Amino acid sequence: ALQGDKAEAKRIDNTLKPLHKALFLESNPIPVKWAVQQLDLIGPGIRLPLTPLAAQYHEQVRTAMQQAGVL
C-alpha cells in the first residue's frame, strides 16, 4: 500500500480478514496467545485474569491461521 499497489494491499487484507476476526472471538489477548502457542513461540501457560481459549474456538482460529498462511 505504501508503494501505491492498492490491489496487492487489498488482496493481503482480504487474506487476513478471517484471521483478524478469529483473533477477537474472545477477549483479546486470549486467542492471540493461543495462536502464538500453536506456532510454538510461547509455552502453554497464561496468568490470571486470562483463561484458556474455549475449545469451541480452537478449530476456527486454527483454520483462519492456515488460510492466512501462518500455520
HELIX and SHEET records of a PDB file:
HELIX    1   1 LYS A    6  ALA A   22  1                                  17    
HELIX    2   2 ILE A   30  GLN A   38  1                                   9    
HELIX    3   3 ALA A   55  ALA A   68  1                                  14    
END                                                                             
